[in-house]
Amino acid sequence: MLKNILITGGAGFIGSNFVRYLLKTNPVCKVINLDKLTYAGNLDNLEDISADPRYRFVKGDICNERVLEPLVARVDTIINFAAETHVDRSILSSDDFLKTNILGLNLLLKLALKHKIKKFIQISTDEVYGSIDKGKFKETDTIDPSSPYSSSKAAGDILALSYFKTYNLPVVITRSSNNFGPFQYPEKVIPLFITNALENQYLPLYGDGLNVRDWIFVEDNCRAIDIVLKKGRPGEVYNIGGSCEKTNRELTDLILRLTGKPKSLIKRVKDRPGHDRRYALDTKKIEFLGWKQRYDFMDALKLTIDWYIRNETWWQRVKEKSAFKAHYQKWYRRSH
């Protein structure tokens, strides 16, 4: 049984939800959480489990070998959530994406090989496949990323799999569709639109609003990653999707309806460069391992909106930070 786990990027949205899920469901595991605490990393996300004796937080960068190696030497498992993830930021400046998502991952893989890690899970994204007009992407389909962000993640996937093929490092990759839920940084569309609606600010809708995304509640993704941790085969890729396709316009209308706000808050803005039209994943492979979605999209969206209503202090504090304001101002200038 895998007991000592290093989770990188565990103070971010999906990472923090997974740390909490793992400690809740696995009483024998011990977790080290390494996070650089960039703009999207937030220790408030894990305040409720910070005193758990099975949990330890270390501030550090996966590009820093001096910090990273002593931690890798103490564990048998690595789950890498550490990444720069926002498409708009990658379009404005790609350097940090290449550094973290490729060079940082490479260092992590080298140290995992050196210290004989028993399982290495690389957390990836459906965006590496690019856009699909009809049908759904399977794990064997060719990757065709569109943005600097998705390109850096695709490069990371190829690099990780090369460590399996060349060195037999037990690497497994998960590619999930768009996650949503509590503690999501409010530059992503669902928390941005929820919090803007609650503040009676406009909701910036790209282009014609007909781009399609597949949505999955973050806890369902956490359960899938846990199943891959236990049952996933080294050298394999597993899609994790919500089978819930919504256009951005449909999503916007739902958020306004559920928050009781008028559609007059919608503001059309210039479309994102290289904006993929549609994502969709075939999830038969992960379902074969025993995973099944538990959350209905509408129920999960209501839970998420309720969480942001009840945790206004959390997101107000995030949106007041200079990093959020500076990025939002840059994005606003580019999209108008």
FILORO-403961 format. One record per residue (C-alpha): x, y, z; residue number from 1; residue in one letter. Coordinates in steps of 0.02 Angstrom, whole numbers. Example, Ala and Ser with C-alpha at 12.3 -4.5 7.8 and 13.67 -1.06 7.14 Angstrom:
// residues 2
      px      py      pz  num  residu
     615    -225     390    1       a
     684     -53     357    2       s
This chain:
// residues 336
      px      py      pz  num  residu
       0       0       0    1       m
      63     174     -45    2       l
      75     272     117    3       k
     194     419      98    4       n
     135     539     -35    5       i
     212     699    -102    6       l
      80     811    -179    7       i
     151     957    -276    8       t
      39    1108    -304    9       g
     -73    1052    -162   10       g
    -125    1227    -111   11       a
    -211    1260    -276   12       g
    -390    1221    -323   13       f
    -390    1037    -374   14       i
    -235     998    -270   15       g
    -309    1063    -107   16       s
    -472     971    -137   17       n
    -373     811    -169   18       f
    -266     832     -12   19       v
    -424     848      91   20       r
    -507     701       3   21       y
    -355     589      27   22       l
    -338     625     213   23       l
    -524     598     236   24       k
    -532     431     145   25       t
    -361     355     178   26       n
    -324     345     366   27       p
    -149     270     347   28       v
     -73     390     220   29       c
      43     535     259   30       k
      45     686     144   31       v
     181     813     109   32       i
     113     962      14   33       n
     243    1062     -83   34       l
     177    1224    -155   35       d
     263    1382    -216   36       k
     112    1486    -162   37       l
     103    1586    -322   38       t
     -50    1695    -350   39       y
    -165    1541    -362   40       a
     -93    1445    -214   41       g
    -181    1483     -52   42       n
    -153    1404     120   43       l
    -328    1461     170   44       d
    -387    1320      57   45       n
    -319    1195     183   46       l
    -345    1284     348   47       e
    -465    1149     409   48       d
    -336    1009     396   49       i
    -177    1107     436   50       s
    -164    1030     611   51       a
    -184     850     552   52       d
     -26     755     609   53       p
     -26     660     443   54       r
      -8     821     345   55       y
     144     932     319   56       r
     159    1088     212   57       f
     323    1144     132   58       v
     337    1305      35   59       k
     443    1277    -119   60       g
     459    1267    -307   61       d
     469    1105    -407   62       i
     610    1190    -504   63       c
     715    1201    -345   64       n
     815    1040    -327   65       e
     882    1086    -155   66       r
     706    1096     -84   67       v
     632     956    -189   68       l
     755     811    -169   69       e
     742     787      21   70       p
     553     774       3   71       l
     559     650    -141   72       v
     680     544     -40   73       a
     550     525      98   74       r
     401     465      -3   75       v
     346     318    -111   76       d
     220     413    -218   77       t
     214     580    -311   78       i
      58     665    -377   79       i
     102     819    -478   80       n
     -31     954    -479   81       f
      99    1094    -488   82       a
      69    1192    -647   83       a
      33    1359    -723   84       e
    -142    1330    -790   85       t
    -231    1485    -854   86       h
    -245    1501   -1043   87       v
    -263    1691   -1043   88       d
    -106    1711    -939   89       r
     -10    1596   -1057   90       s
     -63    1702   -1205   91       i
      -2    1860   -1119   92       l
     163    1779   -1066   93       s
     216    1597   -1089   94       s
     384    1592    -997   95       d
     319    1534    -827   96       d
     216    1398    -911   97       f
     368    1323    -996   98       l
     474    1334    -839   99       k
     350    1250    -721  100       t
     254    1134    -836  101       n
     407    1065    -927  102       i
     571    1102    -836  103       l
     497    1083    -661  104       g
     414     920    -712  105       l
     578     856    -785  106       n
     668     885    -620  107       l
     528     797    -527  108       l
     540     648    -645  109       l
     730     638    -628  110       k
     719     636    -439  111       l
     576     510    -443  112       a
     687     395    -545  113       l
     836     421    -431  114       k
     737     381    -273  115       h
     638     235    -348  116       k
     464     310    -330  117       i
     331     174    -339  118       k
     200     279    -427  119       k
     204     448    -514  120       f
      39     527    -566  121       i
      49     674    -685  122       q
    -108     782    -681  123       i
    -146     844    -857  124       s
    -293     918    -952  125       t
    -413     882   -1095  126       d
    -345    1039   -1179  127       e
    -194     942   -1243  128       v
    -308     860   -1372  129       y
    -364    1025   -1448  130       g
    -539    1050   -1517  131       s
    -658     917   -1582  132       i
    -813     950   -1689  133       d
    -901     784   -1661  134       k
    -876     632   -1550  135       g
    -760     620   -1402  136       k
    -573     609   -1378  137       f
    -499     441   -1328  138       k
    -333     422   -1238  139       e
    -254     355   -1398  140       t
    -300     507   -1503  141       d
    -165     624   -1566  142       t
    -136     776   -1458  143       i
    -151     944   -1545  144       d
    -142    1087   -1418  145       p
    -190    1264   -1465  146       s
    -121    1380   -1329  147       s
      48    1401   -1245  148       p
     -32    1329   -1088  149       y
    -100    1171   -1169  150       s
      61    1152   -1270  151       s
     165    1154   -1112  152       s
      51    1023   -1034  153       k
      60     915   -1191  154       a
     250     926   -1188  155       a
     245     874   -1005  156       g
     137     723   -1046  157       d
     258     666   -1181  158       i
     406     693   -1066  159       l
     326     596    -924  160       a
     282     449   -1037  161       l
     460     447   -1104  162       s
     521     413    -926  163       y
     408     261    -924  164       f
     465     200   -1095  165       k
     651     233   -1066  166       t
     674     202    -879  167       y
     516     106    -831  168       n
     469     243    -707  169       l
     289     200    -656  170       p
     207     356    -730  171       v
      18     372    -751  172       v
     -67     524    -829  173       i
    -242     590    -796  174       t
    -326     712    -915  175       r
    -482     791    -845  176       s
    -612     906    -919  177       s
    -654    1075    -842  178       n
    -665    1063    -652  179       n
    -771    1174    -539  180       f
    -812    1181    -355  181       g
    -755    1259    -190  182       p
    -590    1353    -176  183       f
    -569    1385    -362  184       q
    -468    1541    -399  185       y
    -588    1672    -469  186       p
    -502    1703    -635  187       e
    -580    1540    -699  188       k
    -749    1561    -782  189       v
    -869    1484    -654  190       i
    -800    1568    -496  191       p
    -770    1730    -592  192       l
    -948    1735    -656  193       f
   -1022    1685    -487  194       i
    -925    1815    -389  195       t
    -951    1951    -520  196       n
   -1138    1915    -518  197       a
   -1141    1924    -328  198       l
   -1055    2094    -341  199       e
   -1169    2152    -484  200       n
   -1020    2167    -600  201       q
   -1026    2120    -783  202       y
    -990    1942    -841  203       l
    -866    1948    -987  204       p
    -923    1821   -1116  205       l
    -800    1778   -1255  206       y
    -854    1795   -1436  207       g
   -1022    1719   -1481  208       d
   -1027    1618   -1319  209       g
   -1050    1454   -1411  210       l
    -885    1371   -1363  211       n
    -925    1205   -1279  212       v
    -843    1136   -1122  213       r
    -870     975   -1027  214       d
    -890    1007    -840  215       w
    -847     895    -692  216       i
    -867     931    -506  217       f
    -697     932    -422  218       v
    -739     795    -297  219       e
    -782     676    -439  220       d
    -611     712    -514  221       n
    -528     682    -345  222       c
    -612     512    -332  223       r
    -552     469    -508  224       a
    -372     518    -467  225       i
    -381     412    -309  226       d
    -438     262    -413  227       i
    -294     291    -534  228       v
    -177     299    -385  229       l
    -237     128    -328  230       k
    -274      40    -493  231       k
    -200     140    -637  232       g
     -74      49    -746  233       r
      99     127    -771  234       p
     123     201    -943  235       g
     -63     232    -967  236       e
    -169     389    -990  237       v
    -343     404    -913  238       y
    -475     531    -968  239       n
    -585     599    -829  240       i
    -740     689    -893  241       g
    -909     746    -831  242       g
   -1013     702    -986  243       s
   -1094     872    -964  244       c
   -1068     984   -1113  245       e
   -1124    1166   -1098  246       k
   -1094    1314   -1210  247       t
   -1019    1462   -1119  248       n
   -1181    1556   -1151  249       r
   -1285    1416   -1071  250       e
   -1168    1415    -922  251       l
   -1180    1604    -903  252       t
   -1369    1601    -910  253       d
   -1375    1464    -777  254       l
   -1262    1560    -658  255       i
   -1367    1718    -677  256       l
   -1528    1623    -649  257       r
   -1463    1532    -495  258       l
   -1393    1692    -420  259       t
   -1553    1789    -461  260       g
   -1462    1915    -570  261       k
   -1517    1993    -736  262       p
   -1449    1945    -907  263       k
   -1404    2129    -931  264       s
   -1245    2088    -833  265       l
   -1180    1990    -984  266       i
   -1050    2086   -1083  267       k
    -981    2018   -1246  268       r
    -792    2037   -1263  269       v
    -669    2001   -1402  270       k
    -638    1815   -1422  271       d
    -481    1734   -1354  272       r
    -345    1698   -1486  273       p
    -342    1514   -1535  274       g
    -501    1480   -1436  275       h
    -544    1294   -1449  276       d
    -725    1269   -1501  277       r
    -770    1108   -1412  278       r
    -695     984   -1288  279       y
    -767     811   -1253  280       a
    -689     656   -1174  281       l
    -723     471   -1188  282       d
    -713     404   -1009  283       t
    -739     217   -1036  284       k
    -561     178    -982  285       k
    -575     258    -808  286       i
    -749     185    -789  287       e
    -675      12    -818  288       f
    -570      40    -660  289       l
    -732      65    -562  290       g
    -754     253    -568  291       w
    -926     329    -590  292       k
    -985     508    -574  293       q
   -1083     545    -416  294       r
   -1129     728    -439  295       y
   -1263     792    -557  296       d
   -1204     952    -640  297       f
   -1349    1061    -583  298       m
   -1338     999    -404  299       d
   -1151    1028    -403  300       a
   -1169    1202    -477  301       l
   -1295    1248    -342  302       k
   -1176    1181    -209  303       l
   -1036    1284    -284  304       t
   -1137    1445    -291  305       i
   -1192    1416    -111  306       d
   -1010    1392     -59  307       w
    -959    1558    -138  308       y
   -1106    1645     -55  309       i
   -1056    1575     115  310       r
    -870    1608      90  311       n
    -871    1787      30  312       e
    -723    1830     142  313       t
    -616    1700      54  314       w
    -647    1760    -124  315       w
    -653    1945     -81  316       q
    -480    1927      -5  317       r
    -418    1840    -164  318       v
    -493    1969    -281  319       k
    -418    2111    -180  320       e
    -241    2047    -204  321       k
    -131    2146    -323  322       s
     -90    1992    -430  323       a
    -273    1965    -471  324       f
    -306    2148    -507  325       k
    -150    2166    -616  326       a
    -194    2013    -721  327       h
    -376    2065    -739  328       y
    -324    2238    -798  329       q
    -204    2164    -929  330       k
    -337    2042    -989  331       w
    -468    2182    -998  332       y
    -356    2291   -1106  333       r
    -321    2146   -1226  334       r
    -502    2089   -1243  335       s
    -575    2261   -1282  336       h
